[in-house]
Amino acid sequence: MASLKELKQQFLEYTEIEKGRSLNTVRNYDHYISRFLEFLKKDDPKSITDASVREFRLWLNRQATGNNAKSGDTLKKKTQNYYLIALRAFLKYLARQGITSLSPERIELAKIGERHIEFMTADELKRLLDAPKIGVDAKPGTKMLRDLAILHMLFSTGLRVSELCSLSRDIDLSNDEISIRGKGDKVRVVFLSSEARDAVKAYINARDDMDDALFVKVGAEKRSKGSVKTKEDFAPLTRRSVERIVKHYAAKAGIMSKKVTPHTMRHSFATDLLSNGADLRSVQALLGHANISTTQIYTHVTDKHLHNIHKQFHNKKN
């Protein structure tokens, strides 16, 4: 009989090869399951019981977070659920291999509060998309054109920031649609507005480098002005770089009451579609959500019908 550590390694290889999950997902599973096995201190699959899982959950719930252990802050329920999801996937693998252990159905996730969705109003979106052009009187530079293209692409397509960063400059703009390989290595089609298409075209035409990535460092982001250009000067933008760009233009647009990130723009993309009559299944496909329950988090902020019913019938005076 293989040990739990050996079975964990087999599970991680199965997750990467057979299930086709990303390396990031495999690393996360490794971290969560390893923490559980360290807590368990046993190497027999039969030692995973209701009692051991309950004790682990109590331990997780009492773990301090942050640099100050005296602050009283403990792991969020959502974070605790990541451990349980990984453990449940591991137990499903053991059951599939005919190895006796705890049934994965015995793992129940912690209940968490309703997710808060941050999205922008139509006026805030317009100000954000116009922000790169503020104060630009002369011919726009490559950096401004790039940033304008980034903002329009995020709102037009609802792309995740990692998906945006993975785009190649040989993108086909002739049909206003592009194929994206997203989470779980799944391919979906996203669509570009005319504004997004034109912004990307203008940015590509202004570039003078040969880098394959669509969005790269330019202008003042280079190490030194006037120096010989190297590959590092045109390195693809990272997720953190795009987050900083969006944050910069949100401040420039005067949007101070909410945190604006690339994911906020993805939320705004979804709420804009739903509030204008798009059906939930279509929005699910455009966002690349595996489960429609993930897309349903947007419905409570977009149901105009219920809003109209409330206005029509609430507190009516005879």
N, C-alpha and C positions, 0 to 999 in steps of 0.2 A: 504493500500500500504506500503510495506516494505521500510525502508530508504536505502540510498546508502551504509551506513556503514553495515547494515544488509545484503544487497545484496552482498557486497564485501565478507563478511564472508562466505555466501552460495557459492559464486563463488570459493573461495579458497578451501572449502571442496569438491566441485565438481571436481576441478582440481586435488586434491590429490587422491580422491577415484575413481571417474568415469574415469578420464583421465589417472590416474596412473602416474602422474608426480612426480618427486623426491621432497623430503622435501625442498631441496635447491631451486628448481624452485618455489615452493609455497611461500617460504620466500621472494624471490626476487619479485614475483608478488605482495605480500602484501606490500612491501616497495614502489614499483613504483606507485601502485594504491593509496596507502595512501597519498603519496606526492601530487598526483593530487587532491584528495578529500580535502586535507588541503588547497590547492590553490583555489579550487572551492568555498569553504565555503557555500555550499548549500547541501541539502539532498534529492533533488527530481531528479530522473533519467532524467526527461525532461530538467533539467538545464544543462545537457551536450550537448552543441551545437557546431557548427562550430566556433563560436566566442570565446567560453570559451576554446576550445582546442587550437585555434590559440594564444590566450593570454598566455596559459600555455607553449606553445612551445617557445614563445618569452622570457618568464621568464626562462625557462630551458637554452636557448641559451646564457643568460646573467649571469648564475651562475658561480661564480669564483670557481676554483679548487685549491687544494693544501693548504699549510699552509699560504702562502703569498697571500692575496686577492688582493694586489696591483700589482701582477705580470702580470695581464692582461689575464692569462690563464682561459679559460672557458670550460664547459663540452664538450667533444668530441662528434661529430655527432653520432658516434657509440653508446655512452652511452645514448644520447638523444633518440635514436631509441629503446633502451630497455624499456624506459617509454612508448613509443608509442605502442610497441608490446604488452605490458601488458595491456594497456588501450583498445587496439583493441580486445584482447581476452576477456576482461571483457564485452565489448559491444556486442560481439558475444553471450556471455552467456545470457545477458539481452534479446537479440532478440529471442534466443531459448526459453526463458521463457515467451515470449509474452509481455514483458515490453517495453513500448514506451520510446525510447531514441535516441541518435544519431546513425545513421547507421554505423557499423564498417568499411564499404567500404569508408567512408569519411576520415578515418585516413590514411594519406600517410606518408611513412617513409622519413626521410631526406636523401638526396643523399650523399654518402660518396665516397672518392677516392678508387681506386683499392687497394685491400689488398696486402701488401708486404709479400711475402713468404720467410722465411729464411730457407735455407737447406744447407747441407754440400756436398762437393765434395767427390768423391770416395776415394781420398787420405786422406782427413780429417776424413772420417768415419773409415778408416782402422786404422789411428793413435789413434782415440778415443777408438775403441774397443780393441786395444792392450795396451792402457795406464795403466790399472790395473796391468799388468804383468811387467811393467818397474821397474827395480831395485829389482825384486823378484828372488833371487838366490836359496834360500832354499825351503823347502816344503811350498807351498802357504797356507796362513791362511784362516779362514772362511770368514773374511771380504773381502779379495781380491776375493775369489770365489763368494761371494754374489754380489759384485759390477760388476764383469765380467758377471754374469748371468743377472743382471739388464740391463746392456747396450745391451747385445745380445738380450734379450727379447724385449726391446723397438724397436730395429731396425728390428728384425725378424717379429714382429707381428703388429707394428703400433699402439700399445695400447695407450690409454690415460693414463696419470699418475694415475688418480683415479682408473682406471681399473686394472692397475698393482698392486697397493696397496691393492686391494680387493682380490687378488689371494690367494688360500689356498695351504698349503704344500702337500695336498693329490692329487695334480694335476696329471693327467694321461698322462705320456710321451710316452706311447707305440705306439700311432698312429700319433705323430708329429702334433696333432691338439687339440685345447681346445675350450670349449664353454665359451663365455664371456657375462655377463649381463652388457650392457652399458647404454648410455643415453636413457631416456624414458623407462627404464626397458626392453629394447629390447635385445634379445639374438642373438649373431652371432658367427660364427666359425672363429678362427684365426689359423695360421699355424706357426710352429716352424722350423727354419732351423736346420740342424744337429749341427751347432756350438752352437745355443741357447739351444737345447735339452741337449747336452753334458755338457754345462756350468751349467745348472740348476741341472742336476743329480749330478755333482761334488759338488755343493754347498749344496744340500740336504744331501748327504752322509757325509759331513763334520760337519753338525750340531749336537749338543749334547743337544738340548732343546726339549721341548714338545709343543711349541706354534703352534697353528693351522695356523697362517699366513705364507705365503711363504717367505716374505722378512721382517726380524726383525733386531733389533739392536744387534750388536755383538762387540766383541773385546774392543777397547779403548772407545767405545760409552757407555759402562757400567759405572755405577756411581763410582765404585772403584774397582781396580784390586784385585782379590783374595777374595773379599767379598762373602758372601752367595748369591747365585743367587735367584732373586725373579721374579715375573711375569713382573714387570716393566723393568727389565733388557732385556727382550726379547719382548718388546712391538713392535707391527707392525710398520714398517716405515711409516711415514706420507708423504703426497705429497711434503711438504717442504723439508723433509729429502732426498727424491729422487732427487729433483731439485738441492740440494747442492752437492749430489754425482756426478751428471752429470756435473755440473759446475766445480767441482774439477778436474775431469779427462779431461775435455776440456782444462783447463789451463795446466795440465800436458802434454797434447798432443801438446801444442803449438798453439792451435786454438784461436787466440786473435782478429781476425778481425771481428768476429760475435758473437752474443749472442747465446750460445748453451744451450738448455733446453730439457726436455723430449718431449715437443711439437715440437722442432726443429727436433728431431729424427723421430717423426711421419711424419713431412713434408718430411724428407729425404726418409722414407719408401715409401711414395706415389710417389714422383718424380722418385725414382729408378725403381718402377714398370712401370710407364708410359713411361719413357725414354727407357725402354727395351721392349716395345711393348704391355704391358697389356692394355686391353680396359677399358674405363672410368667406365662402369657399374660394372665391377669386382672390381676395386679399390674402388668404392663407397661402395660396400658390405663389403670389407675387413676393411675399415675404420669405418663402422657403421654410415655413413652419411644418414640422413633421406631424403635429397634432393640432386639430382645430381648436382645442381647449386653450392653447397658447394664444391664438388669435382672438379668442373671445374676451380677453382682458380689455380690448379696445371698445367693446360695444356699449359699456355703461357711460361713456363720454360722447357717444356719437348718435344716440337714439333720438333723432329729432321728432319722431312720431310721439314718443312718450312725453317729450317736452311740450309739444303742441296740445296733447290731451290734457296735460296739467294746466296749461294756460286757459284752455277752453272750459274746463269743468271745475277747477278748484276755486272754492270760496265764491261761487256765483251768487249774486244778489238778485232776489226776485223782484 
